[in-house]
Amino acid sequence: MTLHARGLAAGFCLGAMLAGPAMAAEQPPVKIGILTDMSGTYAAMGGAGSVAAAQLAIDDCLAAECKGMKIELVSADNQNKADVGAARAREWFDQDGVTAIADLTNSAVALAVQGIAREKNKVVMFSGPATTALTNKECSPVGFHWMFDTYSQSAGGAKATVRAGGKSWYFITVDYAFGHSLEADTAKAVKALGGTVTGSVRHPLNAPDFASYLLQAQSSRAQVVALANGGQDTVNAVKQAREFGIVDGGQRLVSLLIFLSDLRALGLENAQGLSYVDGFYWDYDDATRAWSSRFEKAYRGLKPTMTQAGVYSSVLHYLRAVAATGTTDGRKVADKMRELPIKDPIMHNASIRPDGRVIHDMYLYEVKKPGESKGGWDYSKLVATIPADEAFQPLADSTCPLLKQ
């Protein structure tokens, strides 16, 4: 699917006639690819909503710094398969003139595309994947991890839960790079806080039946049953955990990564009381409410997830860097992205580190009880703000090779 960015009409044509070849040289054509899960486990938190978010970013930049630029938007389904995502990224870079890729949704796909983008000198921006490898051993001078990662999800959630008395943990983990990383980071945080890990079990991606995994978690007698998965897997696990009486039996159910789309699918009756860490919530302040209202009108009447909000922020920042440099050369644009301040309705106290990690404030939320909600999308209440310099892995602990150069 190819979408031509709106807003190129009379102003661009007149500007091109007046400026002639010089303007074309200064403002190269830009083509952004949204490589996401369009039909699988993560489609609701990314998918077509990420494409809509990217279009909003294009519209906003064309009205400001990008005025007169030619910007094209394409999208594709990565099917949550590394080989599919890698093949599409190569095709986009080699044949279709794509200058940057955003979203990705899946950690295995993201790691595959990171290497290709580094090889091709193309910018890639990750808002959906969670593995911290993207800014550790697999870091890239043209790669940026934008919204959240397994460290940010584990740090806040583990601290809050252990401090509330949840000392022993059992993990139900999706069996691929994202789940492994999320479990490892959380287990490390739990142990550092004086807690213990009694065991874990792994399930395949897109698992419909969690019965056996939940029975093992119950028999472990751990105080905390932690879900190290996401998307539809989390929805299925939470619903079935309620049916199995996990919470009624005295165990605490913690979702280490849950999205607004998941809460909508669960409903407050099933999700109430869940604690979770988020990088963006539509009702945080006036700016988030205003932008989320625009997104809602643009995309099926739905509020944005933090992945979709991250796509908007990353694409807008990339376009501003292209406008500022007058080139789509990956390294030059990436250097400018690190230099420019991040200013948008999405991120608070944000900056880009040398390893490509975008740090910003994260938030600990608790899902409201049905009686507390004012209706509609009023799902969560803010419990605490996790400052940017605490929310993400310390730079001193990073294993990114770029830091040694």
Disulfide bonds with the S-S distance in Angstrom:
Cys61-Cys66 2.10
Cys139-Cys400 2.02
